[in-house]
Amino acid sequence: TDDKAFGPGIAQLLHRVEEFHSLRSAAGSMEMAYSKAWTIIKNSEKALGYLLLTSTTGGKNGGGAELTDEGAALLRKYDAFCAEMQAYGDKLFAEKFGG
Protein backbone atom coordinates (compact mmCIF):
# COMPACT_ATOMS: atom_id res chain seq x y z
CA THR A 1 0.00 0.00 0.00
CA ASP A 2 0.98 3.64 -0.08
CA ASP A 3 0.60 3.77 3.70
CA LYS A 4 3.64 3.33 5.91
CA ALA A 5 3.43 -0.15 7.41
CA PHE A 6 6.70 -0.56 9.29
CA GLY A 7 9.63 1.56 10.44
CA PRO A 8 11.83 2.44 13.38
CA GLY A 9 9.00 3.43 15.72
CA ILE A 10 7.01 0.23 15.39
CA ALA A 11 10.23 -1.80 15.49
CA GLN A 12 11.09 -0.17 18.82
CA LEU A 13 7.57 -0.87 20.08
CA LEU A 14 7.86 -4.54 19.12
CA HIS A 15 11.26 -4.82 20.81
CA ARG A 16 9.69 -3.42 23.96
CA VAL A 17 6.84 -5.93 23.71
CA GLU A 18 9.47 -8.69 23.58
CA GLU A 19 11.11 -7.19 26.65
CA PHE A 20 8.00 -6.54 28.75
CA HIS A 21 5.59 -9.16 27.33
CA SER A 22 2.93 -6.47 27.36
CA LEU A 23 1.81 -3.87 24.84
CA ARG A 24 0.66 -1.59 27.66
CA SER A 25 4.06 -1.76 29.38
CA ALA A 26 5.89 -1.37 26.08
CA ALA A 27 3.87 1.73 25.24
CA GLY A 28 4.38 3.15 28.72
CA SER A 29 8.15 2.67 28.49
CA MET A 30 8.05 4.82 25.34
CA GLU A 31 5.77 7.41 26.98
CA MET A 32 3.08 6.49 24.45
CA ALA A 33 -0.60 6.04 25.17
CA TYR A 34 -1.72 2.42 25.07
CA SER A 35 -4.52 3.35 22.66
CA LYS A 36 -1.99 4.90 20.27
CA ALA A 37 0.24 1.82 20.44
CA TRP A 38 -2.76 -0.42 19.75
CA THR A 39 -3.76 1.73 16.76
CA ILE A 40 -0.22 1.65 15.36
CA ILE A 41 -0.09 -2.14 15.65
CA LYS A 42 -3.53 -2.63 14.08
CA ASN A 43 -2.77 -0.26 11.18
CA SER A 44 0.51 -2.02 10.49
CA GLU A 45 -1.12 -5.45 10.62
CA LYS A 46 -3.80 -4.29 8.19
CA ALA A 47 -1.22 -2.93 5.74
CA LEU A 48 1.03 -6.00 6.02
CA GLY A 49 -1.79 -8.53 5.86
CA TYR A 50 -0.79 -10.52 8.93
CA LEU A 51 -0.75 -10.26 12.72
CA LEU A 52 2.30 -8.92 14.52
CA LEU A 53 1.13 -9.67 18.06
CA THR A 54 -0.99 -12.15 19.92
CA SER A 55 -2.42 -11.04 23.22
CA THR A 56 -4.34 -12.42 26.14
CA THR A 57 -6.50 -10.41 28.48
CA GLY A 58 -5.86 -10.18 32.21
CA GLY A 59 -7.17 -12.57 34.76
CA LYS A 60 -5.52 -15.26 36.82
CA ASN A 61 -2.30 -15.20 34.79
CA GLY A 62 -2.34 -11.44 34.18
CA GLY A 63 -2.53 -11.46 30.39
CA GLY A 64 0.14 -10.13 28.07
CA ALA A 65 1.36 -9.94 24.50
CA GLU A 66 3.96 -11.63 22.35
CA LEU A 67 5.12 -11.40 18.77
CA THR A 68 3.68 -13.82 16.26
CA ASP A 69 6.15 -15.89 14.24
CA GLU A 70 5.57 -13.52 11.31
CA GLY A 71 6.05 -10.47 13.52
CA ALA A 72 9.28 -11.84 14.98
CA ALA A 73 10.61 -12.71 11.51
CA LEU A 74 9.80 -9.24 10.19
CA LEU A 75 11.51 -7.60 13.17
CA ARG A 76 14.66 -9.73 12.72
CA LYS A 77 14.80 -8.92 9.00
CA TYR A 78 14.29 -5.21 9.72
CA ASP A 79 17.05 -5.26 12.36
CA ALA A 80 19.41 -6.97 9.90
CA PHE A 81 18.51 -4.43 7.20
CA CYS A 82 19.23 -1.53 9.58
CA ALA A 83 22.55 -3.05 10.64
CA GLU A 84 23.62 -3.47 7.01
CA MET A 85 22.55 0.07 6.16
CA GLN A 86 24.51 1.42 9.14
CA ALA A 87 27.62 -0.53 8.12
CA TYR A 88 27.32 0.71 4.54
CA GLY A 89 26.83 4.28 5.76
CA ASP A 90 29.91 4.04 7.96
CA LYS A 91 31.95 2.68 5.05
CA LEU A 92 30.72 5.35 2.66
CA PHE A 93 31.40 8.11 5.19
CA ALA A 94 34.97 6.86 5.67
CA GLU A 95 35.47 6.76 1.88
CA LYS A 96 34.16 10.29 1.34
CA PHE A 97 35.53 12.02 4.42
CA GLY A 98 38.49 9.86 5.45
CA GLY A 99 39.00 7.93 8.66
PyMOL CGO cylinders between C-alpha atoms (Angstrom):
from pymol import cmd
from pymol.cgo import CYLINDER

trace = [
    CYLINDER, 0.00, 0.00, 0.00, 0.98, 3.64, -0.08, 0.3, 1, 1, 1, 1, 1, 1,
    CYLINDER, 0.98, 3.64, -0.08, 0.60, 3.77, 3.70, 0.3, 1, 1, 1, 1, 1, 1,
    CYLINDER, 0.60, 3.77, 3.70, 3.64, 3.33, 5.91, 0.3, 1, 1, 1, 1, 1, 1,
    CYLINDER, 3.64, 3.33, 5.91, 3.43, -0.15, 7.41, 0.3, 1, 1, 1, 1, 1, 1,
    CYLINDER, 3.43, -0.15, 7.41, 6.70, -0.56, 9.29, 0.3, 1, 1, 1, 1, 1, 1,
    CYLINDER, 6.70, -0.56, 9.29, 9.63, 1.56, 10.44, 0.3, 1, 1, 1, 1, 1, 1,
    CYLINDER, 9.63, 1.56, 10.44, 11.83, 2.44, 13.38, 0.3, 1, 1, 1, 1, 1, 1,
    CYLINDER, 11.83, 2.44, 13.38, 9.00, 3.43, 15.72, 0.3, 1, 1, 1, 1, 1, 1,
    CYLINDER, 9.00, 3.43, 15.72, 7.01, 0.23, 15.39, 0.3, 1, 1, 1, 1, 1, 1,
    CYLINDER, 7.01, 0.23, 15.39, 10.23, -1.80, 15.49, 0.3, 1, 1, 1, 1, 1, 1,
    CYLINDER, 10.23, -1.80, 15.49, 11.09, -0.17, 18.82, 0.3, 1, 1, 1, 1, 1, 1,
    CYLINDER, 11.09, -0.17, 18.82, 7.57, -0.87, 20.08, 0.3, 1, 1, 1, 1, 1, 1,
    CYLINDER, 7.57, -0.87, 20.08, 7.86, -4.54, 19.12, 0.3, 1, 1, 1, 1, 1, 1,
    CYLINDER, 7.86, -4.54, 19.12, 11.26, -4.82, 20.81, 0.3, 1, 1, 1, 1, 1, 1,
    CYLINDER, 11.26, -4.82, 20.81, 9.69, -3.42, 23.96, 0.3, 1, 1, 1, 1, 1, 1,
    CYLINDER, 9.69, -3.42, 23.96, 6.84, -5.93, 23.71, 0.3, 1, 1, 1, 1, 1, 1,
    CYLINDER, 6.84, -5.93, 23.71, 9.47, -8.69, 23.58, 0.3, 1, 1, 1, 1, 1, 1,
    CYLINDER, 9.47, -8.69, 23.58, 11.11, -7.19, 26.65, 0.3, 1, 1, 1, 1, 1, 1,
    CYLINDER, 11.11, -7.19, 26.65, 8.00, -6.54, 28.75, 0.3, 1, 1, 1, 1, 1, 1,
    CYLINDER, 8.00, -6.54, 28.75, 5.59, -9.16, 27.33, 0.3, 1, 1, 1, 1, 1, 1,
    CYLINDER, 5.59, -9.16, 27.33, 2.93, -6.47, 27.36, 0.3, 1, 1, 1, 1, 1, 1,
    CYLINDER, 2.93, -6.47, 27.36, 1.81, -3.87, 24.84, 0.3, 1, 1, 1, 1, 1, 1,
    CYLINDER, 1.81, -3.87, 24.84, 0.66, -1.59, 27.66, 0.3, 1, 1, 1, 1, 1, 1,
    CYLINDER, 0.66, -1.59, 27.66, 4.06, -1.76, 29.38, 0.3, 1, 1, 1, 1, 1, 1,
    CYLINDER, 4.06, -1.76, 29.38, 5.89, -1.37, 26.08, 0.3, 1, 1, 1, 1, 1, 1,
    CYLINDER, 5.89, -1.37, 26.08, 3.87, 1.73, 25.24, 0.3, 1, 1, 1, 1, 1, 1,
    CYLINDER, 3.87, 1.73, 25.24, 4.38, 3.15, 28.72, 0.3, 1, 1, 1, 1, 1, 1,
    CYLINDER, 4.38, 3.15, 28.72, 8.15, 2.67, 28.49, 0.3, 1, 1, 1, 1, 1, 1,
    CYLINDER, 8.15, 2.67, 28.49, 8.05, 4.82, 25.34, 0.3, 1, 1, 1, 1, 1, 1,
    CYLINDER, 8.05, 4.82, 25.34, 5.77, 7.41, 26.98, 0.3, 1, 1, 1, 1, 1, 1,
    CYLINDER, 5.77, 7.41, 26.98, 3.08, 6.49, 24.45, 0.3, 1, 1, 1, 1, 1, 1,
    CYLINDER, 3.08, 6.49, 24.45, -0.60, 6.04, 25.17, 0.3, 1, 1, 1, 1, 1, 1,
    CYLINDER, -0.60, 6.04, 25.17, -1.72, 2.42, 25.07, 0.3, 1, 1, 1, 1, 1, 1,
    CYLINDER, -1.72, 2.42, 25.07, -4.52, 3.35, 22.66, 0.3, 1, 1, 1, 1, 1, 1,
    CYLINDER, -4.52, 3.35, 22.66, -1.99, 4.90, 20.27, 0.3, 1, 1, 1, 1, 1, 1,
    CYLINDER, -1.99, 4.90, 20.27, 0.24, 1.82, 20.44, 0.3, 1, 1, 1, 1, 1, 1,
    CYLINDER, 0.24, 1.82, 20.44, -2.76, -0.42, 19.75, 0.3, 1, 1, 1, 1, 1, 1,
    CYLINDER, -2.76, -0.42, 19.75, -3.76, 1.73, 16.76, 0.3, 1, 1, 1, 1, 1, 1,
    CYLINDER, -3.76, 1.73, 16.76, -0.22, 1.65, 15.36, 0.3, 1, 1, 1, 1, 1, 1,
    CYLINDER, -0.22, 1.65, 15.36, -0.09, -2.14, 15.65, 0.3, 1, 1, 1, 1, 1, 1,
    CYLINDER, -0.09, -2.14, 15.65, -3.53, -2.63, 14.08, 0.3, 1, 1, 1, 1, 1, 1,
    CYLINDER, -3.53, -2.63, 14.08, -2.77, -0.26, 11.18, 0.3, 1, 1, 1, 1, 1, 1,
    CYLINDER, -2.77, -0.26, 11.18, 0.51, -2.02, 10.49, 0.3, 1, 1, 1, 1, 1, 1,
    CYLINDER, 0.51, -2.02, 10.49, -1.12, -5.45, 10.62, 0.3, 1, 1, 1, 1, 1, 1,
    CYLINDER, -1.12, -5.45, 10.62, -3.80, -4.29, 8.19, 0.3, 1, 1, 1, 1, 1, 1,
    CYLINDER, -3.80, -4.29, 8.19, -1.22, -2.93, 5.74, 0.3, 1, 1, 1, 1, 1, 1,
    CYLINDER, -1.22, -2.93, 5.74, 1.03, -6.00, 6.02, 0.3, 1, 1, 1, 1, 1, 1,
    CYLINDER, 1.03, -6.00, 6.02, -1.79, -8.53, 5.86, 0.3, 1, 1, 1, 1, 1, 1,
    CYLINDER, -1.79, -8.53, 5.86, -0.79, -10.52, 8.93, 0.3, 1, 1, 1, 1, 1, 1,
    CYLINDER, -0.79, -10.52, 8.93, -0.75, -10.26, 12.72, 0.3, 1, 1, 1, 1, 1, 1,
    CYLINDER, -0.75, -10.26, 12.72, 2.30, -8.92, 14.52, 0.3, 1, 1, 1, 1, 1, 1,
    CYLINDER, 2.30, -8.92, 14.52, 1.13, -9.67, 18.06, 0.3, 1, 1, 1, 1, 1, 1,
    CYLINDER, 1.13, -9.67, 18.06, -0.99, -12.15, 19.92, 0.3, 1, 1, 1, 1, 1, 1,
    CYLINDER, -0.99, -12.15, 19.92, -2.42, -11.04, 23.22, 0.3, 1, 1, 1, 1, 1, 1,
    CYLINDER, -2.42, -11.04, 23.22, -4.34, -12.42, 26.14, 0.3, 1, 1, 1, 1, 1, 1,
    CYLINDER, -4.34, -12.42, 26.14, -6.50, -10.41, 28.48, 0.3, 1, 1, 1, 1, 1, 1,
    CYLINDER, -6.50, -10.41, 28.48, -5.86, -10.18, 32.21, 0.3, 1, 1, 1, 1, 1, 1,
    CYLINDER, -5.86, -10.18, 32.21, -7.17, -12.57, 34.76, 0.3, 1, 1, 1, 1, 1, 1,
    CYLINDER, -7.17, -12.57, 34.76, -5.52, -15.26, 36.82, 0.3, 1, 1, 1, 1, 1, 1,
    CYLINDER, -5.52, -15.26, 36.82, -2.30, -15.20, 34.79, 0.3, 1, 1, 1, 1, 1, 1,
    CYLINDER, -2.30, -15.20, 34.79, -2.34, -11.44, 34.18, 0.3, 1, 1, 1, 1, 1, 1,
    CYLINDER, -2.34, -11.44, 34.18, -2.53, -11.46, 30.39, 0.3, 1, 1, 1, 1, 1, 1,
    CYLINDER, -2.53, -11.46, 30.39, 0.14, -10.13, 28.07, 0.3, 1, 1, 1, 1, 1, 1,
    CYLINDER, 0.14, -10.13, 28.07, 1.36, -9.94, 24.50, 0.3, 1, 1, 1, 1, 1, 1,
    CYLINDER, 1.36, -9.94, 24.50, 3.96, -11.63, 22.35, 0.3, 1, 1, 1, 1, 1, 1,
    CYLINDER, 3.96, -11.63, 22.35, 5.12, -11.40, 18.77, 0.3, 1, 1, 1, 1, 1, 1,
    CYLINDER, 5.12, -11.40, 18.77, 3.68, -13.82, 16.26, 0.3, 1, 1, 1, 1, 1, 1,
    CYLINDER, 3.68, -13.82, 16.26, 6.15, -15.89, 14.24, 0.3, 1, 1, 1, 1, 1, 1,
    CYLINDER, 6.15, -15.89, 14.24, 5.57, -13.52, 11.31, 0.3, 1, 1, 1, 1, 1, 1,
    CYLINDER, 5.57, -13.52, 11.31, 6.05, -10.47, 13.52, 0.3, 1, 1, 1, 1, 1, 1,
    CYLINDER, 6.05, -10.47, 13.52, 9.28, -11.84, 14.98, 0.3, 1, 1, 1, 1, 1, 1,
    CYLINDER, 9.28, -11.84, 14.98, 10.61, -12.71, 11.51, 0.3, 1, 1, 1, 1, 1, 1,
    CYLINDER, 10.61, -12.71, 11.51, 9.80, -9.24, 10.19, 0.3, 1, 1, 1, 1, 1, 1,
    CYLINDER, 9.80, -9.24, 10.19, 11.51, -7.60, 13.17, 0.3, 1, 1, 1, 1, 1, 1,
    CYLINDER, 11.51, -7.60, 13.17, 14.66, -9.73, 12.72, 0.3, 1, 1, 1, 1, 1, 1,
    CYLINDER, 14.66, -9.73, 12.72, 14.80, -8.92, 9.00, 0.3, 1, 1, 1, 1, 1, 1,
    CYLINDER, 14.80, -8.92, 9.00, 14.29, -5.21, 9.72, 0.3, 1, 1, 1, 1, 1, 1,
    CYLINDER, 14.29, -5.21, 9.72, 17.05, -5.26, 12.36, 0.3, 1, 1, 1, 1, 1, 1,
    CYLINDER, 17.05, -5.26, 12.36, 19.41, -6.97, 9.90, 0.3, 1, 1, 1, 1, 1, 1,
    CYLINDER, 19.41, -6.97, 9.90, 18.51, -4.43, 7.20, 0.3, 1, 1, 1, 1, 1, 1,
    CYLINDER, 18.51, -4.43, 7.20, 19.23, -1.53, 9.58, 0.3, 1, 1, 1, 1, 1, 1,
    CYLINDER, 19.23, -1.53, 9.58, 22.55, -3.05, 10.64, 0.3, 1, 1, 1, 1, 1, 1,
    CYLINDER, 22.55, -3.05, 10.64, 23.62, -3.47, 7.01, 0.3, 1, 1, 1, 1, 1, 1,
    CYLINDER, 23.62, -3.47, 7.01, 22.55, 0.07, 6.16, 0.3, 1, 1, 1, 1, 1, 1,
    CYLINDER, 22.55, 0.07, 6.16, 24.51, 1.42, 9.14, 0.3, 1, 1, 1, 1, 1, 1,
    CYLINDER, 24.51, 1.42, 9.14, 27.62, -0.53, 8.12, 0.3, 1, 1, 1, 1, 1, 1,
    CYLINDER, 27.62, -0.53, 8.12, 27.32, 0.71, 4.54, 0.3, 1, 1, 1, 1, 1, 1,
    CYLINDER, 27.32, 0.71, 4.54, 26.83, 4.28, 5.76, 0.3, 1, 1, 1, 1, 1, 1,
    CYLINDER, 26.83, 4.28, 5.76, 29.91, 4.04, 7.96, 0.3, 1, 1, 1, 1, 1, 1,
    CYLINDER, 29.91, 4.04, 7.96, 31.95, 2.68, 5.05, 0.3, 1, 1, 1, 1, 1, 1,
    CYLINDER, 31.95, 2.68, 5.05, 30.72, 5.35, 2.66, 0.3, 1, 1, 1, 1, 1, 1,
    CYLINDER, 30.72, 5.35, 2.66, 31.40, 8.11, 5.19, 0.3, 1, 1, 1, 1, 1, 1,
    CYLINDER, 31.40, 8.11, 5.19, 34.97, 6.86, 5.67, 0.3, 1, 1, 1, 1, 1, 1,
    CYLINDER, 34.97, 6.86, 5.67, 35.47, 6.76, 1.88, 0.3, 1, 1, 1, 1, 1, 1,
    CYLINDER, 35.47, 6.76, 1.88, 34.16, 10.29, 1.34, 0.3, 1, 1, 1, 1, 1, 1,
    CYLINDER, 34.16, 10.29, 1.34, 35.53, 12.02, 4.42, 0.3, 1, 1, 1, 1, 1, 1,
    CYLINDER, 35.53, 12.02, 4.42, 38.49, 9.86, 5.45, 0.3, 1, 1, 1, 1, 1, 1,
    CYLINDER, 38.49, 9.86, 5.45, 39.00, 7.93, 8.66, 0.3, 1, 1, 1, 1, 1, 1,
]
cmd.load_cgo(trace, "trace")
